[in-house]
């Protein structure tokens, strides 16, 4: 039909992963120490966000006898102001109040009758503003959305900077990609050489045996060990986030220990989850839980607004008590997924879910969600400070969506030399994610102290 654009099978798969208890929506906020002006925000969005048709399109379904098809079409009733709400944070306007407000907002499903995104300008947080964004995963993955959202920013308060080119009519994603390529720190989780994964698939036969082996492994995976993170999930969520950790400190640990930035941060989080399990009266000794980890498979020139990532299953060694032993076990697990064809297999499987019936797709989603306890993702951001609507962007936090029965989402984001952790939990399973964040900070401090001790002993 004229005016319609067929949704890709991969994007449709993420649309079908929506669940009343776990909306498939990427949530995040930008914190500003000054107040944003609502009209200025609207003008930036009008100029730079709406150049992407996807943010003016709604999803429409064609119901068929064998399967349904999804399409994008321009929403004739689209109104930018209807997608950008402004609220005032209740007193006392502190972090606890902000977190409870965000938890309430992100528990609400997006309106499927219009474009699948909303922004909320939250005034009154410690004298400044918070720009809270919600974008459905079917629009794009984290890497794609980072490019789009940072094309809204500038390198200075007067609007001149690395991504101002979007205003000149060039595609915002390309401008953001050019601006960010040289400034993105080490961080995003990748498997092997992601740009070549799909081309390797074209060789066919030589990988078939490995694919079959991976499929057999995934199909036979047992359900995760029973911990406080497994159980029936509900609509209510709780969120928390860390203070910024200096990226230089993380790099110091990784250089001293012979690991990577990812290894260090994931090991610290595994230690935090271990501590939390202990506070709930469980014995974590010898236990292992899995995290579902998105793996970027797009090449450096691929800036299309879509989903171009796979999923791998990462064991988190919560049963290892010693922090250094846990770091090395984490490194072994991370290295294994980098060398495995698992990412390519799961990418093709996700694409397959987009062309089968909705019932089958949701059944497969539930089957594999039962195998893990968390989703864990790391998205690298710009290394320099940025401005949005004339105000300095101070802090960036996001929360990865979960699927099916998964009750924990762990998000790592680096910006301007700082690393922040965003944590979202099911309120019925783990109602106090701030406790896990505090444990993460303590675990990282332990690794930093041990790294300094090791260097001193070696010197």
N, C-alpha and C positions, 0 to 999 in steps of 0.2 A: 504494500500500500504506500502511496506517495507520502513523503514526509516522515516516514518511519525508518529507523535504523535498527537492524537486527542486533540484539545483544549477543556478545560472544558467549560461547559455552562456558568458559571459565568464569566470566563475570556473572552469568546466570547461576552457576553453582553457588557463588557466594550470596546471591539473593535468596536462594533456597535454604541457606543455612540459618536464616532468621528463625528465632524461637521466642515465644512470649517471655521466657525467663532469661534468655540471652540474646538480645537484639544484636545482629551482626553489624554493629556500628562502631567506627573508630572515633574515640572521644579524646579531646585534648584541650589544654588552655595555654594562653600566653598571659604572663603577669606583667603589669606596668606599674611603676611607682607613681606615675602621674595619671590623671583622669583622661580617658579617651573621649573625644567628641563624637556623638552618635552620627551626625550628618557627615562629618569627615570620614568616618568609617564607611558609611554607605557610598560615598563618592569613590573611595578606593575600590570597593567591591564592584561597583558598577563599571569602573574603568578596567580593572585587571582580572577579576574573577569571572565575570560574565562573558569574557571573550571565549570561554569554554562553553560550548553549547550544552554540555552535560549538566551544568548547574542551572539550566533553564528547562531541562527535559524531565518528564515523568516516565515511569515504567508502565507499559500496557501489556496485557496478556492475551494471547490467542489460545483458546481452549480447544485442543484437538482430541480425537478419539483415543490415540495412542500416547501422545505426550503434548505438553503445553509449550508454547514458544513465547519468549519475552522480547519486547521491542522498546526502543527509546523514541519518544516523540516530544516536540516542544509543547510545554504546558501553556495553553492559550490564556489561562488565568494567572500566569506567573506574576508575582508581586514581590520585589526584593525586600520591602519592609516586612512582609509577612514571614520572611525567613530570618530576619535579624531582630530578635527581641532585646529589650533593654529592661533590666531589673536592678533593684538596689538590694545589696546584701543586708540581711537583718543584723541588728546590733548583737554582739560587739564588733562585727566585721573582722573577725580573726580567722585563722586557718581552720579551726574546727568548724566554724560556721560555713566557711567556703566549701569545705569537703562535704558537709552534709547537704548543702545546696546542690553541688555537682552530682552527688550520688542520687539525689531525687531526680534531677534533670536527665541523667543518662539511663535511668530505668524506664523512661517513657519511649515506646516505639515511635519511629518516624511515621508521618502520614504518607501512606502508600499512594494517595491520590495526587501527589505533587512531587516536585524534585526532592530527592532523598538526602536532604541536608538542612541543618539549622545552625545559626550562630546566635549566641547570647552575650550581650555586653553587660557585664556584672560590675556595677559601681559600688564603691564603699569598702573595698578590701584594703585595709591598712592605708587609707588615704589615696589609693590609686584605683585602677580598673583591672578586670580580668576579661579576656576575650575567649569565650568557651565555644569550641567548634565541635560539631557532630556531623560526620559524613558516612553514609552507608558504604560498606565494603564493596558492593557491586560497582560503585563508581571508580574505584581504584585502590591499589594497595598503598602501603606506607610510603614506599619510595616515590611513587607517582604523586601522592598527595603532598609530600614534603616539597616537591618541586613547584606544585601549584600554589601552595600556601605561602612559600617564601618568595614567590613572584609578587606577592602583595606588599613586600617589605622594601625598604631602602637602606642605603649605607649611611645616611645622615638624616637629621631632622627636617632638612629643607626639601627632601624628596629626591635628592641626587644620590645615586648609588649603583650597586652592581646589578640590580634587577629593575631599574627604572625604565629599561628598554621596552618593557611590556606596554607602556603607554604610547610608544611610537608605532604600535601596530604589529610588532613581532610577537609570535606566540609566547605567552608567558612561561610555559614550561621550558621552552628552549632557552629563554633568557635566564631562568632560574638555574637550569642545568649548566649553562656557561659560567654563571656566577659561582656556582657551588662546587664544580668539579675539582678545582684546585684547593678548596678550603675544607672539604669533608675529611674529618679525622678517621683513623682506623676505627672500625666499630661494627658495621653491618655484617650480619652473619651470612656467610657465603659457603657454597659447596663446590670444591674443585674450581673449574673455570666456568662461571655461570654463563658468560656470553656464548660459550660453545656447547652448552648442554643440549639445546634443541637441535643444533646441527649434527651433533654426535648421534642423535636418535635416527637421523636420516640414513646412517650407515646400516641400520637394520640388524641383520643377522648376528653380528658379533656381540651385540648387547642383549640379544633375546634371552640367552641363558641367565645373565645377571638379573634381568628384569623378572624372570620367573622366580628366581631365588628370593628377590626382594619381596615380591608379592606373597610368596609362601611364608616368609618371615613375618610380614605385616598381618597376614590372616591368622597366624598362629600365636601372635602376641597374647600373653595372658593379661588379665585385668591388673591395673596398678595395685601395689600394696595398699592395704587399708590404713589410712591416716585421717587426721582431722580435715584434710582437704577433699576427701571423697564422701559423697552422699547426695541426697536429693537437693537440687538447687531450686531457688525461688526467684521471684521478681526483684526483691530488695537487694541492693548492692551497697558496699562500703568502699571508700577510696582513701588512699593516703599517698604521700609522695615524700621523697627525701630532700634534704638540703643538698645544694650542689657539692659534689666531690671533685676536687681539682683533677683534671685529666692528667696532668703531669704526675700526680701521685700514683694514679692507676698505671701509667706507663713505667714509672719507677719500679713498681712491683713486678710488672710483666718482664721488664728487662733483667731484673735481678734474679727472677725465678725461671727465666727461659720459657715464658708463656706468651699469650696474647692478651690484648685488652679484654676481649670476650671471655677468655678463660678466667681471668681474675674476677670480673664482675659476676659471672655465672657461679663461680665457686663461692663467692661471698654470699650470694643469694641462697645457694644450697645450704650453707651453714646457717643462714637465718631461718630457713624452713625447718631445719633440724631443731633449732632452739624452740621454735613455735610448737612443733610436735611434742617436745619434752614438756612444755608448759601445759599442754592439754592432757598430760598423764600417759602419753604413749612412749614406748621405748623405740627410738629410731635405729638402734644398733643393727647393722646388717641389712637395713632396708634401703630400697631405691625406688624413687618415683620418677615418672617420665614427664617431660614437658614437650608439647608440640611447638616446634620452632619453624617460623617462616624463613625460607631461604631465597634470597634475591637471585633470579636467573636472567635478569635483563642485561643487555650490553650497555656500554657507556653512552651510546648514541640513541638508545631507546628511551624516548621521553613521552610515549603515548600514555594518555590517561586511561589506564586499564589495570588489570591484575596480571602481574608477570612474576609470580613467585610460586615456590613449591613448599611442601611441609615435610619435615623430618622429625623423628622421635629421639629426643635427647635424654638419656638417663641422668638424673640428678643424684649424686652420691650423698644423700642425707644420712646414710648409715656410717659414714666415715667421720670419726671424731676429730682427728688431727687436722688443723687448717691447711698445712702444707700438703699432707697426703691427699686431702680432699681436692686441692688445687690441681695436683698432678693427675688424679683420677678424672677430674673434669676435663683437663687437657686431652687425655687419652680418648675420652668420649667425643669431644669436639673434633679431634683429628679424624676419628673414624667416620663421622658423618660427612666430612669434607671429601673423603676418598670414595664414598659410597654412591652408587647410582640411585639411591633411594629418592633423592630430590626429583630427578627426572621422572621416575615411576609415579610418584604422587602427583606431580603436575599433570601428567596424562590422565591419571585417575580422576582428578578434580575436573578436568575438562569433560570427562565422560559423564560425571554427575550432572552436568548442565544439559545433557541431551536425553537422559532417561526420564522416567516419570517422577513427579514430585515425591510420591510416596517412597519409591525406591531410593531416591537421593537422600531423603531424610532418614531412612532406615540405615543406610551405609554411614551417614554422618554420626548417628547415635552409636553405632557399633564401634567406630574408631575413637569417638570421644570417651568411651568407657575405658579405653586403654591408658589414658593419661590423667594427670591431676592438674595440669596448668598449661597455659600458653605463655611462651617467653619470646620476646622480640627485642631487637636492638636496631635502632634507626639512627645513623649519624646525621648530625645537623651542621650548620655553618660554624666555622671557627671564629668568626668575627661578630661583634655586636651589631644588631640590626634595629631599624626603626619601622614602626607601623603607624600610619595616620599621624605622623609627626612626633610620636612618642617613643622613647627608648624601650625596647623589648628586654625585660630583665630576666625572666625565667620561662622555660618551656617544659611542660609535662604532658604526656599523653597516656591513654589507657587502651590497651589492645582488647578487642572483643574476644569472648569465649564462645564455644560452640557446644550444643547439646548439654551434657551433664558436667561440663568442666566448670569449676568454681573459683579458679584463680587465674588472673592475668598479670603478667610481669612485663613492664615496658622500660627499656633503657634508651635514653636520649642524651646526646652530647651537644652542647651549644656554648660557644665562646669560652672554651677551655674548662667547662664544667660538665659533670655528668649527673643527671637526675634520674631517679627511679620512680616510675608510677606503678602503683599496685592497686588492683581492683579485686575484691573478693565477694563471694556470695555471703550475704549477711547471716544466713542461717548456718553456714559452715565455719566461717572465720570472720566474726563481726568486728574484729579489732586489727585491721591491716596496719595501723600505725605501730603496733607491737612488732610486726615483722620488719617494717622499715627501720625501726630502732635497732633490731637485731642485725639487719644488714649492715648498718653503719658501724656497729660494734665489730662485726666479722671483718669488714674491710680494714678497720683500724688495726685489728690483730694481724692481718696479712701485711700491712704496711710496716708495723713494728717488727715482725719477723723478717721481712726483707731487709730492713735497716740493720738488724742484728746479724743476718747472714753476710751482708756486705762488710760490716765491721770486722767480723771474724775472718773473712777472706783477705781483708786489707792488712 
